[in-house]
Amino acid sequence: MTKISLPLALAAALFTGAGAFAQAQAPVQVHDAWVRASVPQQKATGAFMELTASQDTRLVGASSPIAGVTEVHEMKMEGDVMKMRAVPGIDLPAGQSVALKPGGYHLMMMDLREAAVAGTSVPLTLVFEGRDGQRQTLEIQAGVRALGGAAAAAGHGHGMKH
């Protein structure tokens, strides 16, 4: 009888099933990820997307090589004033879609190192934390969309202070 040696990751995948292995690789599905285009001197822009987690988790952070700082933010009305603030995370209940959109939850990319040019894409690393406290990252590419339309009317972009 011949012995066959399997790499540990492959053996684990075979014994736990391919579904468990794939689930560990992608805890959250990301749909329609986009970044608002910016101009060369602009210091901040927003990133938006739809997130669906397979298990209860939280979006707790993000980063991008084009921004010095990327934070999870919330915009909401307080009285007559629209306020924006950083939040420690966004709950992603299992199986429910959560939208990061202009005027609501979003990723705020600040201290831009370069302009986000319409028609290109921006790399983003999303950080998720499970109920067990374990963190996982997911690397995505977000398409850059031109300024204007409903997204610009929601208040992001030119000179907004945080």
DOFISE-933889 format. One record per residue: x, y negated, z negated of N, C-alpha, C in turn. Coordinates in Angstrom, 1 decimal. Last residue first. Layout:
REM residues N
> n_east_n_north_n_up_ca_east_ca_north_ca_up_c_east_c_north_c_up
> X_Y_Z_X_Y_Z_X_Y_Z
...
//
This chain:
REM residues 162
> n_east_n_north_n_up_ca_east_ca_north_ca_up_c_east_c_north_c_up
> -15.5_-66.2_-8.8_-15.9_-65.1_-9.6_-15.4_-65.3_-11.1
> -16.6_-68.2_-6.1_-15.8_-68.1_-7.3_-16.4_-66.9_-8.1
> -16.5_-68.2_-2.6_-17.3_-67.9_-3.8_-16.4_-67.6_-4.9
> -15.3_-68.9_-0.1_-15.0_-69.7_-1.3_-15.8_-69.3_-2.5
> -17.2_-67.1_2.0_-16.4_-68.3_1.9_-16.4_-69.0_0.6
> -18.5_-64.2_0.5_-17.6_-64.8_1.5_-17.1_-66.1_1.1
> -22.1_-63.8_-0.1_-20.7_-63.4_-0.2_-19.8_-64.2_0.8
> -24.8_-64.4_0.1_-24.0_-65.2_-0.7_-22.5_-64.8_-0.8
> -26.7_-63.5_1.9_-26.8_-63.0_0.5_-25.7_-63.6_-0.4
> -26.1_-64.4_4.4_-27.1_-65.2_3.6_-27.2_-64.7_2.1
> -24.5_-62.4_5.3_-23.9_-63.7_4.9_-24.8_-64.5_4.1
> -26.4_-60.4_5.8_-25.3_-60.2_4.9_-24.7_-61.5_4.4
> -28.1_-61.4_7.8_-28.6_-61.3_6.5_-27.5_-61.1_5.4
> -25.7_-63.2_9.9_-26.9_-62.4_9.7_-27.3_-62.4_8.2
> -22.2_-63.3_9.4_-23.4_-63.7_9.9_-24.6_-62.8_9.6
> -19.1_-61.7_10.3_-19.9_-62.5_9.5_-21.1_-62.9_10.2
> -18.7_-58.3_11.6_-18.6_-59.7_11.7_-19.5_-60.5_10.7
> -17.4_-55.5_9.8_-18.5_-56.1_10.5_-18.3_-57.7_10.5
> -15.2_-52.8_9.7_-15.3_-54.3_9.4_-16.4_-54.9_10.4
> -15.7_-49.6_8.3_-15.7_-50.5_9.5_-15.9_-51.9_9.0
> -13.6_-47.9_6.1_-14.8_-48.7_6.2_-14.7_-49.6_7.4
> -12.6_-44.7_5.3_-12.3_-45.9_6.2_-13.6_-46.6_6.3
> -11.6_-43.3_2.1_-12.5_-43.5_3.2_-12.0_-44.6_4.1
> -10.7_-41.0_-0.4_-10.2_-42.0_0.6_-11.2_-42.1_1.7
> -11.5_-40.6_-3.7_-12.0_-40.3_-2.3_-11.5_-41.4_-1.4
> -10.5_-39.1_-6.8_-10.5_-40.2_-5.8_-11.0_-39.7_-4.5
> -11.8_-38.4_-10.1_-11.4_-38.0_-8.7_-11.4_-39.2_-7.8
> -11.5_-37.8_-13.6_-11.5_-38.7_-12.4_-11.1_-38.1_-11.2
> -13.4_-36.5_-16.2_-12.3_-36.2_-15.2_-12.6_-37.2_-14.1
> -15.5_-36.7_-18.0_-14.4_-37.7_-18.1_-13.3_-37.5_-17.0
> -17.6_-35.1_-17.5_-16.6_-34.6_-18.4_-15.4_-35.5_-18.5
> -19.1_-36.5_-15.7_-19.6_-36.5_-17.1_-18.5_-35.9_-18.1
> -16.6_-38.0_-13.6_-17.6_-37.1_-13.9_-18.0_-37.2_-15.3
> -15.8_-40.9_-11.8_-15.6_-40.2_-13.1_-16.8_-39.3_-13.4
> -14.1_-42.0_-8.9_-15.3_-41.5_-9.5_-14.9_-40.8_-10.8
> -12.8_-44.4_-6.8_-12.5_-43.6_-8.0_-13.8_-43.3_-8.7
> -11.9_-44.8_-3.4_-12.9_-44.9_-4.4_-12.6_-44.0_-5.6
> -9.9_-46.6_-1.3_-9.9_-45.5_-2.2_-10.9_-45.7_-3.3
> -10.1_-47.6_2.0_-10.6_-47.8_0.6_-10.4_-46.5_-0.1
> -8.9_-49.2_4.9_-8.9_-48.1_4.0_-9.3_-48.5_2.6
> -10.9_-50.6_7.4_-10.2_-50.9_6.2_-10.1_-49.6_5.4
> -11.0_-51.2_11.0_-11.4_-50.5_9.8_-10.4_-50.8_8.7
> -12.3_-53.6_13.4_-11.3_-52.7_12.9_-11.8_-51.9_11.7
> -14.4_-55.2_13.9_-14.1_-54.2_14.9_-13.0_-53.3_14.5
> -13.2_-58.1_12.3_-14.3_-57.4_12.9_-13.9_-56.4_13.9
> -10.6_-57.9_9.9_-11.0_-58.3_11.3_-12.1_-57.4_11.8
> -9.8_-59.3_7.1_-10.5_-58.1_7.5_-11.1_-58.5_8.9
> -6.5_-60.7_6.7_-7.9_-60.8_7.0_-8.5_-59.5_7.4
> -4.5_-59.8_3.8_-4.7_-60.0_5.3_-6.2_-60.1_5.5
> -4.7_-59.8_1.2_-3.3_-59.9_1.7_-3.3_-60.1_3.2
> -7.0_-61.2_-1.0_-6.8_-60.6_0.3_-5.3_-60.8_0.7
> -8.0_-61.5_-3.7_-6.6_-61.7_-3.4_-6.2_-61.0_-2.1
> -10.6_-58.9_-3.7_-10.0_-60.2_-3.9_-8.5_-60.3_-3.7
> -13.5_-57.4_-3.0_-12.0_-57.3_-2.7_-11.5_-58.7_-2.7
> -16.0_-55.8_-4.7_-15.4_-57.1_-4.4_-13.9_-57.0_-4.2
> -18.5_-53.6_-3.8_-17.1_-53.7_-4.2_-16.6_-55.1_-3.8
> -21.8_-53.9_-5.3_-20.8_-53.9_-4.2_-19.4_-53.8_-4.7
> -25.2_-54.2_-6.1_-23.9_-53.6_-6.4_-23.1_-53.7_-5.1
> -26.5_-57.0_-4.3_-26.7_-56.0_-5.4_-25.3_-55.5_-5.8
> -26.1_-58.7_-2.2_-27.1_-59.1_-3.2_-27.3_-58.1_-4.3
> -25.2_-56.2_0.0_-25.2_-57.6_-0.3_-26.3_-57.9_-1.2
> -24.8_-52.9_-1.6_-25.3_-53.8_-0.5_-25.2_-55.3_-0.9
> -24.8_-49.7_-2.2_-23.9_-50.9_-2.5_-24.2_-51.8_-1.4
> -27.3_-47.5_-3.2_-26.8_-48.4_-2.2_-25.9_-49.5_-2.8
> -27.5_-44.1_-3.8_-27.3_-45.4_-4.5_-26.6_-46.3_-3.4
> -29.5_-41.3_-3.7_-28.7_-42.2_-3.0_-28.7_-43.6_-3.7
> -29.3_-38.4_-5.8_-29.9_-39.7_-5.5_-29.0_-40.6_-4.7
> -27.8_-36.1_-6.5_-28.8_-36.0_-5.4_-29.5_-37.3_-5.1
> -27.2_-37.3_-9.8_-27.1_-36.2_-8.8_-28.2_-36.2_-7.8
> -26.7_-40.8_-10.1_-27.4_-39.6_-10.5_-27.3_-38.5_-9.4
> -24.2_-42.8_-10.7_-24.6_-42.1_-9.4_-25.3_-40.8_-9.9
> -23.6_-45.9_-12.2_-24.1_-44.5_-12.3_-24.6_-44.0_-11.0
> -20.8_-47.8_-11.9_-22.2_-47.6_-11.4_-22.5_-46.2_-11.5
> -18.7_-49.7_-14.1_-19.1_-48.6_-13.3_-20.5_-48.6_-12.8
> -18.2_-52.1_-15.4_-17.3_-51.0_-15.6_-17.5_-49.8_-14.7
> -18.5_-55.0_-13.2_-19.1_-54.0_-14.1_-18.1_-52.8_-14.2
> -18.2_-58.5_-12.6_-17.6_-57.1_-12.6_-18.3_-56.3_-13.6
> -20.9_-60.4_-11.3_-19.9_-60.1_-12.4_-19.4_-58.7_-12.1
> -22.9_-63.1_-10.3_-22.1_-62.0_-9.9_-21.1_-61.7_-11.0
> -26.2_-64.4_-10.2_-24.9_-64.3_-10.9_-24.2_-63.0_-10.4
> -28.5_-66.7_-9.2_-27.9_-65.5_-8.8_-26.5_-65.4_-9.4
> -30.9_-68.3_-11.3_-29.5_-68.3_-10.8_-29.1_-66.9_-10.4
> -33.2_-68.5_-12.7_-33.3_-69.0_-11.3_-31.9_-68.9_-10.7
> -32.8_-65.6_-14.5_-33.6_-66.8_-14.5_-33.7_-67.2_-13.0
> -30.6_-64.1_-12.8_-30.8_-64.3_-14.2_-31.4_-65.7_-14.3
> -30.3_-61.7_-10.3_-30.9_-62.9_-10.7_-31.0_-62.9_-12.2
> -27.1_-60.2_-9.6_-28.5_-60.1_-9.9_-29.0_-61.5_-10.4
> -24.5_-58.2_-8.4_-25.2_-59.5_-8.3_-26.6_-59.3_-8.7
> -21.7_-56.5_-9.5_-23.1_-56.5_-9.5_-23.5_-58.0_-9.3
> -18.7_-54.6_-8.6_-19.4_-55.8_-9.0_-20.9_-55.6_-8.9
> -15.6_-53.2_-9.0_-17.0_-52.9_-8.8_-17.8_-54.1_-9.4
> -12.7_-54.7_-7.3_-13.6_-54.4_-8.5_-15.0_-54.0_-8.1
> -9.5_-55.0_-6.4_-10.8_-54.5_-5.9_-11.6_-54.1_-7.1
> -6.7_-57.1_-5.6_-7.7_-56.6_-6.7_-9.0_-56.1_-6.0
> -5.4_-57.4_-3.3_-4.6_-57.3_-4.5_-5.4_-56.8_-5.6
> -6.2_-55.7_-0.3_-6.6_-56.6_-1.4_-5.7_-56.3_-2.6
> -5.4_-53.9_1.5_-5.5_-55.3_2.0_-5.9_-56.2_0.9
> -5.3_-51.4_0.4_-4.1_-52.0_0.6_-4.2_-53.5_1.1
> -7.7_-51.0_-2.2_-7.5_-51.1_-0.8_-6.1_-51.8_-0.6
> -9.7_-49.3_-4.7_-8.6_-50.1_-4.3_-8.5_-50.1_-2.8
> -12.0_-48.9_-7.4_-11.7_-48.8_-6.0_-10.4_-49.6_-5.8
> -14.1_-47.4_-10.0_-13.1_-48.3_-9.5_-12.9_-48.0_-8.0
> -16.2_-45.8_-10.7_-15.6_-46.6_-11.8_-14.4_-47.5_-11.3
> -19.2_-44.3_-10.2_-18.1_-45.0_-9.4_-17.5_-46.0_-10.4
> -20.0_-41.3_-11.9_-20.0_-42.8_-11.9_-18.9_-43.3_-10.9
> -22.3_-38.6_-11.7_-21.0_-39.1_-11.8_-21.1_-40.6_-11.8
> -24.0_-35.6_-11.4_-24.0_-36.9_-12.1_-22.6_-37.4_-12.2
> -23.3_-34.2_-8.2_-23.4_-34.0_-9.6_-23.5_-35.4_-10.2
> -23.1_-35.2_-5.6_-23.7_-33.8_-5.8_-24.0_-33.5_-7.3
> -24.1_-38.5_-4.8_-23.2_-37.6_-5.6_-23.9_-36.2_-5.7
> -24.0_-40.8_-2.4_-24.8_-39.8_-2.9_-23.9_-38.7_-3.5
> -23.9_-44.2_-1.4_-23.2_-43.1_-2.1_-24.3_-42.1_-2.6
> -23.4_-46.6_1.1_-24.4_-45.8_0.4_-23.7_-44.5_-0.1
> -21.7_-49.8_1.0_-21.9_-48.4_1.5_-23.1_-47.8_0.7
> -19.4_-52.5_1.2_-20.7_-52.0_1.0_-20.8_-50.6_1.6
> -17.3_-55.1_0.1_-17.4_-53.8_0.8_-18.7_-53.2_0.3
> -16.5_-58.6_0.6_-17.2_-57.5_0.0_-17.2_-56.2_0.8
> -13.7_-60.8_-0.1_-14.8_-60.3_0.8_-15.4_-59.1_0.0
> -11.4_-63.5_-0.5_-12.2_-62.5_-1.0_-13.3_-62.0_0.0
> -9.9_-65.6_0.6_-9.3_-64.8_-0.4_-10.1_-63.6_-0.9
> -9.2_-66.8_3.9_-10.2_-66.4_2.9_-9.6_-65.4_1.9
> -7.5_-67.5_5.9_-7.3_-68.1_4.6_-8.2_-67.6_3.5
> -8.5_-65.8_8.2_-7.2_-65.7_7.7_-6.9_-66.3_6.3
> -11.8_-64.5_7.3_-11.0_-65.4_8.1_-9.6_-65.4_7.5
> -13.5_-61.3_7.4_-13.0_-62.5_6.7_-12.1_-63.3_7.7
> -16.3_-59.0_7.4_-15.1_-59.7_8.1_-14.7_-61.0_7.3
> -17.2_-56.8_5.0_-17.6_-58.0_5.7_-16.3_-58.7_6.2
> -17.1_-53.3_5.5_-16.5_-54.5_4.9_-16.9_-55.7_5.7
> -18.9_-50.3_5.1_-18.5_-51.4_5.8_-17.9_-52.5_4.9
> -20.2_-47.0_5.4_-19.3_-47.9_4.6_-18.8_-49.0_5.6
> -22.3_-45.1_5.9_-22.4_-46.4_6.4_-21.5_-47.4_5.6
> -21.9_-42.9_3.1_-22.5_-43.2_4.4_-22.5_-44.7_4.6
> -20.3_-40.4_1.3_-20.3_-41.9_1.6_-20.9_-42.0_3.0
> -20.8_-38.1_-1.3_-20.9_-38.4_0.1_-21.0_-39.9_0.3
> -18.7_-36.9_-3.8_-19.7_-37.9_-3.4_-19.6_-38.1_-1.9
> -16.8_-35.0_-4.2_-17.9_-35.1_-5.2_-19.0_-36.0_-4.8
> -15.0_-33.1_-2.4_-15.9_-34.3_-2.0_-17.0_-34.4_-3.0
> -13.5_-31.0_-3.5_-12.9_-32.0_-2.6_-13.7_-33.2_-2.3
> -15.3_-29.5_-4.9_-14.2_-30.2_-5.6_-13.5_-31.2_-4.8
> -16.8_-28.5_-2.8_-17.4_-29.5_-3.7_-16.3_-30.2_-4.5
> -15.0_-26.7_-1.7_-15.4_-27.9_-0.9_-16.0_-28.9_-1.8
> -15.0_-24.8_-3.7_-13.7_-25.4_-3.3_-14.0_-26.7_-2.6
> -17.6_-24.0_-3.8_-17.0_-24.6_-5.0_-15.8_-25.3_-4.6
> -17.8_-22.8_-1.2_-18.7_-24.0_-1.6_-18.1_-24.7_-2.8
> -16.1_-20.6_-1.2_-15.8_-21.8_-0.4_-16.6_-23.0_-0.8
> -15.4_-19.0_-4.3_-16.3_-19.3_-3.2_-16.0_-20.6_-2.5
> -13.7_-18.2_-6.1_-14.7_-19.0_-6.6_-15.8_-19.3_-5.5
> -11.9_-16.6_-4.6_-12.5_-16.0_-5.8_-13.7_-16.9_-6.3
> -11.0_-18.3_-2.6_-11.6_-17.0_-2.2_-12.4_-16.4_-3.4
> -9.9_-20.4_-4.0_-11.0_-20.7_-3.1_-11.7_-19.3_-2.8
> -7.8_-19.2_-5.4_-8.9_-19.8_-6.1_-10.2_-20.0_-5.3
> -6.2_-18.5_-3.2_-6.8_-17.4_-4.0_-8.0_-18.0_-4.8
> -5.5_-21.1_-2.3_-6.3_-20.2_-1.4_-7.0_-19.1_-2.2
> -4.1_-22.0_-4.5_-5.3_-22.7_-4.1_-6.2_-21.8_-3.2
> -1.9_-20.1_-4.7_-2.9_-20.2_-5.8_-4.2_-20.9_-5.3
> -1.3_-18.1_-1.8_-1.1_-19.3_-2.5_-2.2_-19.5_-3.5
> -0.9_-14.5_-2.1_-1.7_-15.7_-1.6_-1.4_-16.9_-2.4
> 0.8_-11.7_-1.0_0.8_-12.9_-2.0_0.0_-14.0_-1.4
> 0.0_-8.4_-0.8_0.0_-9.7_-0.1_-0.1_-10.8_-1.2
> 1.5_-5.2_-0.7_1.1_-6.3_-1.5_1.1_-7.6_-0.7
> 0.5_-2.2_0.8_1.3_-3.4_0.9_0.7_-4.5_0.0
> 0.8_1.2_0.0_0.0_0.0_0.0_0.9_-1.2_0.0
//
